[in-house]
Amino acid sequence: MTPVEETSVWTADGYRRSEDWITPFTDTHLKEIDAALTHLRALGKGRGADFGQADFPLDTLAGVLRDQLEILERGRGFIMLRGLPVERYELEDLTDIYWGIGTYLGDGIYQNAKGDLVGHVTDHGHKFEGDDPYKYNIRAYTTTVSIPPHTDSCDLVGLLCVRPAQSGGDSAVVSSTALYNEFLTTRPDLLEPLYEGFYLDLVGKGTKEKELTHHPIPVFSYFGGKISCRYNKGQIEHGAKKKGDGLTVRQQEAVDYFRELSMRPDLRLEMEFRKGDIQILNNRTTLHSRTAFTDHLDLDRRRLLLRLWLNSFTPRPMHPAFANQLNTGARGAVTIRA
């Protein structure tokens, strides 16, 4: 019940006035990336995210990525790498480049039941009624709907913008530790249900196609001197309905107030997501969101982001039960199902 005092606590105004949080790729970095891809092909590797850091050597860029990783894990919790010339590469080569960069930041884990290590965040053409794909066991990232502030089930999540949408799909991030401090200041009475946690609807990410977490996952969890966050309003509400009679009045108020705070303009940092940008954030301290989008009719021009789920080399301390968010153990991946 004391405020968090660390660099992961920030407000949007602190970053709107500058672009210090954006790191551009230099010509030297881009030449190193091309050389690393050539080296990878000479080894007969790639084309499937089956290689490690040693197979993708980056001389000066490796140092930059180490510095950025420090910011992710012990700093503000989000970064943007700008200027990867995505139009220069075939998608297969671009995927290997992205995975190669990711090997300097963490260990990639499976992010869907198909076993994808590099996911495609794009409209997969699912048909459903309304604007809540969770009702139909469909993950929101495979649709065009808005995705309010939430966290994913991994330490770090990265998104590479290959093609933006025709319109919409705008990105924003929020500090979850700043939200925690706001709860302490304004509604400390609502923290208890968030500490107690909720059974989450895994929406196809569990060991079975339809499954809840085996135990309640706290929204805020304190362990090892650190507060970590896991929040997805839709998964909380659907999980409560499937587990029993839904949320209690107090639980619903706490979940709703979290959403309200996460949408506050002074806390929510919107960011332009350009072609060739790589956004990476620490899921334990940072929430992310996107607006709904309208796509091009031409399939080759439709919005496409490549996604990495990474387990950190030096993760934030977390209680093992809190870290077991997919019923596959602490920091476990999505179960591959045929």
C-alpha positions in Angstrom: 0.0 0.0 0.0 2.9 2.4 -0.8 3.5 4.2 -4.1 5.8 2.7 -6.7 8.9 4.9 -7.1 10.8 3.8 -10.2 11.3 4.9 -13.8 8.5 2.7 -15.0 6.0 5.2 -13.5 5.4 7.9 -16.1 2.7 10.1 -17.5 2.1 10.8 -21.2 3.0 14.5 -20.9 6.5 13.5 -20.0 7.0 12.0 -23.5 4.7 13.9 -25.8 7.1 16.9 -25.8 10.1 14.9 -27.2 11.0 11.9 -29.2 13.8 10.8 -26.9 12.1 7.4 -26.6 12.6 6.8 -30.4 15.9 5.3 -31.5 16.5 5.4 -35.3 18.4 2.8 -37.1 21.6 4.3 -38.6 23.1 3.5 -42.0 25.7 1.4 -40.1 23.0 -0.5 -38.3 21.2 -1.3 -41.6 24.4 -2.5 -43.2 25.0 -4.7 -40.2 21.5 -6.2 -40.5 22.0 -6.9 -44.2 25.4 -8.5 -43.5 23.8 -10.6 -40.7 21.1 -11.8 -43.0 23.8 -12.8 -45.6 25.7 -14.6 -42.9 22.6 -16.5 -41.8 21.8 -17.6 -45.3 25.5 -18.8 -45.7 25.0 -21.0 -42.6 21.9 -22.5 -44.2 19.7 -21.2 -41.4 16.7 -19.0 -41.0 13.3 -19.3 -42.8 11.7 -20.4 -39.6 13.0 -18.6 -36.5 15.2 -21.5 -35.7 18.5 -19.6 -35.0 20.2 -17.8 -32.2 22.1 -14.6 -31.5 25.4 -16.1 -32.6 24.0 -16.8 -36.1 22.9 -13.2 -36.6 25.9 -11.0 -35.6 25.3 -7.3 -35.1 28.4 -5.4 -34.0 27.4 -1.8 -33.1 23.7 -2.5 -33.1 24.1 -5.2 -30.4 25.3 -2.5 -28.0 22.3 -0.3 -28.8 20.0 -3.2 -28.2 21.6 -3.9 -24.8 21.0 -0.3 -23.8 17.4 -0.5 -25.0 16.9 -3.7 -23.1 18.0 -1.9 -19.9 15.3 0.7 -20.6 12.7 -2.0 -21.1 13.6 -4.0 -18.0 14.7 -1.4 -15.5 13.6 1.9 -17.1 10.3 3.3 -18.5 9.3 -0.1 -20.0 8.8 0.8 -23.7 10.9 1.7 -26.7 10.5 2.4 -30.4 13.2 1.5 -33.0 12.5 3.5 -36.2 13.5 3.2 -39.9 13.8 -0.5 -40.8 13.4 -0.4 -44.7 10.7 -3.1 -44.8 9.9 -2.5 -48.5 13.5 -3.7 -49.3 12.9 -7.3 -48.1 10.7 -10.2 -48.9 8.5 -11.1 -46.0 10.5 -14.3 -45.3 13.7 -12.3 -45.0 12.0 -9.6 -43.0 10.8 -12.2 -40.6 14.3 -13.5 -40.1 15.7 -10.0 -39.5 13.0 -9.3 -36.9 13.7 -12.6 -35.1 17.4 -11.9 -35.3 17.0 -8.6 -33.6 14.7 -10.2 -31.1 17.4 -12.7 -30.1 19.3 -9.8 -28.5 16.3 -8.9 -26.3 14.9 -12.2 -25.1 13.9 -15.8 -25.8 11.0 -16.1 -28.2 8.0 -18.2 -27.1 5.0 -19.6 -28.9 2.1 -17.2 -29.1 -0.7 -19.2 -30.6 -1.9 -22.8 -30.9 -0.3 -23.1 -34.3 3.1 -22.7 -32.8 3.9 -19.3 -34.4 7.1 -17.7 -33.0 6.6 -14.6 -35.2 2.9 -13.9 -35.3 0.9 -11.9 -38.0 -1.2 -9.2 -36.4 -3.6 -8.7 -39.3 -7.3 -9.3 -40.2 -7.6 -13.1 -40.5 -11.1 -12.7 -41.9 -13.0 -14.2 -38.9 -16.8 -13.7 -39.1 -18.6 -12.8 -35.8 -21.4 -10.5 -34.6 -20.8 -7.3 -32.7 -17.4 -6.0 -31.6 -16.3 -8.6 -29.1 -14.5 -11.5 -30.7 -13.8 -13.1 -27.3 -17.5 -14.2 -27.2 -16.6 -16.6 -30.1 -13.2 -17.7 -28.8 -11.5 -15.5 -31.4 -8.4 -13.5 -30.4 -8.8 -9.8 -31.0 -5.5 -9.3 -32.8 -6.8 -11.4 -35.7 -9.6 -8.9 -36.3 -10.1 -5.2 -37.1 -11.8 -4.3 -33.8 -10.3 -1.8 -31.3 -8.2 -3.4 -28.5 -8.4 -1.4 -25.3 -5.3 -1.2 -22.9 -4.2 -4.6 -21.9 -1.1 -6.8 -21.3 0.0 -10.0 -23.0 1.2 -13.2 -21.4 4.9 -12.7 -21.8 7.7 -10.5 -20.4 8.3 -8.4 -23.6 6.1 -8.0 -26.7 7.4 -6.5 -29.9 5.5 -5.3 -32.9 7.1 -4.5 -36.3 4.9 -2.4 -38.6 5.2 -3.9 -42.1 2.1 -2.1 -43.5 -0.2 0.3 -41.8 -4.0 0.2 -42.3 -5.9 2.4 -44.7 -7.1 4.3 -41.7 -7.1 3.7 -37.9 -5.1 1.1 -36.0 -3.4 3.8 -33.9 -1.2 2.6 -31.0 -1.0 3.8 -27.4 0.8 2.8 -24.3 0.1 3.3 -20.6 2.3 2.8 -17.4 0.6 0.2 -15.2 2.7 1.2 -12.3 1.4 4.8 -12.7 -2.1 3.3 -12.7 -1.3 1.5 -9.5 -0.2 4.8 -7.9 -3.5 6.4 -9.1 -5.5 3.6 -7.4 -3.6 4.3 -4.1 -4.3 8.0 -4.4 -8.0 7.9 -5.5 -9.5 4.4 -4.8 -7.3 2.3 -2.6 -10.5 0.4 -1.5 -10.6 -1.2 -5.0 -7.1 -2.7 -4.8 -8.1 -5.8 -2.8 -10.1 -7.5 -5.6 -7.3 -6.7 -8.0 -4.8 -8.3 -5.7 -7.1 -11.4 -5.3 -7.3 -11.8 -9.1 -9.5 -13.5 -11.6 -9.9 -16.6 -13.6 -9.1 -15.5 -17.1 -10.6 -16.8 -20.3 -7.6 -17.9 -22.3 -9.4 -17.6 -25.6 -7.7 -20.6 -27.2 -4.2 -20.0 -25.6 -4.5 -22.7 -23.0 -3.8 -26.5 -23.1 -7.3 -26.9 -24.5 -9.2 -24.9 -27.1 -11.6 -23.6 -24.4 -10.1 -23.1 -21.0 -9.7 -20.8 -18.0 -6.6 -20.2 -16.0 -6.2 -22.9 -13.4 -6.1 -20.3 -10.6 -6.9 -16.6 -10.3 -4.4 -14.2 -11.8 -4.0 -10.9 -9.9 -4.2 -7.7 -11.8 -1.6 -6.3 -9.5 0.9 -8.7 -7.9 3.6 -7.7 -5.5 6.7 -10.0 -5.3 10.4 -9.5 -4.8 9.9 -5.8 -4.1 8.2 -5.2 -7.4 4.6 -4.6 -8.6 3.7 -6.4 -11.8 0.4 -6.2 -13.8 -1.8 -8.5 -15.9 -5.0 -6.9 -17.2 -7.4 -7.7 -19.9 -10.9 -6.6 -19.2 -12.6 -8.9 -21.7 -10.8 -12.0 -20.5 -11.5 -11.2 -16.9 -15.3 -10.7 -17.5 -15.7 -13.7 -19.8 -13.7 -15.8 -17.4 -15.9 -14.8 -14.5 -19.0 -15.8 -16.5 -17.7 -19.1 -17.5 -16.4 -19.9 -13.9 -19.6 -18.9 -12.2 -22.0 -16.1 -11.9 -19.8 -13.3 -13.2 -18.0 -10.6 -11.3 -19.3 -9.2 -8.0 -20.3 -5.6 -7.9 -17.0 -4.6 -6.2 -15.0 -6.6 -8.6 -16.7 -5.1 -11.6 -16.2 -1.6 -10.1 -12.5 -2.3 -9.7 -12.1 -3.7 -13.3 -14.1 -0.8 -14.7 -12.1 1.8 -12.8 -8.9 0.3 -14.1 -10.2 0.7 -17.6 -11.2 4.3 -16.9 -7.8 5.2 -15.6 -6.1 3.5 -18.5 -7.9 5.7 -21.0 -7.1 9.0 -19.2 -5.4 11.4 -21.7 -2.7 12.4 -19.1 -1.7 8.8 -18.7 -2.2 7.4 -22.2 0.6 8.1 -24.7 -0.5 7.8 -28.3 2.2 7.1 -30.8 2.5 7.3 -34.6 3.3 3.8 -35.8 5.1 4.2 -39.2 6.1 1.5 -41.7 9.4 0.1 -40.4 8.8 1.0 -36.8 9.5 -1.6 -34.1 7.6 -1.0 -30.8 8.7 -3.2 -27.8 7.4 -3.0 -24.3 7.6 -4.7 -20.9 4.2 -6.3 -20.4 4.7 -6.3 -16.6 4.8 -2.5 -16.3 3.2 -1.3 -19.6 -0.2 -1.7 -21.2 -0.8 -1.3 -24.9 -3.8 -0.7 -27.1 -5.0 0.1 -30.6 -8.0 1.7 -32.2 -10.2 -0.1 -34.7 -9.1 0.2 -38.3 -10.4 0.1 -41.9 -8.3 -1.9 -44.3 -7.5 -1.8 -48.0 -9.4 -4.1 -50.3 -6.2 -5.2 -51.9 -4.9 -8.1 -49.8 -1.3 -7.2 -50.5 -1.8 -3.7 -49.0 -3.6 -4.7 -45.8 -2.4 -3.8 -42.4 0.3 -6.2 -41.2 2.4 -6.2 -38.0 4.8 -8.9 -37.1 4.7 -9.8 -33.4 7.3 -11.3 -31.0 6.5 -12.7 -27.6 9.8 -12.7 -25.6 10.8 -14.1 -22.2 13.3 -11.7 -20.7 16.9 -12.8 -20.0 16.7 -11.1 -16.6 12.9 -11.0 -15.9 11.1 -8.8 -13.4 10.6 -10.8 -10.1 7.2 -12.4 -10.2 5.4 -15.0 -8.0 5.4 -18.3 -9.9 1.6 -18.5 -9.7 1.3 -15.0 -11.2 3.8 -15.9 -13.9 1.8 -19.0 -14.8 -0.8 -17.3 -17.0 -1.3 -19.9 -19.7 -1.5 -23.1 -17.5 1.9 -24.1 -18.8 4.1 -23.1 -15.9 5.9 -19.9 -15.0 6.5 -17.9 -18.1 5.1 -20.8 -20.1 4.2 -20.4 -23.8 0.9 -21.1 -25.6 0.3 -24.8 -26.0 0.7 -26.0 -29.6 -2.4 -28.0 -30.7 -2.9 -29.7 -34.0 
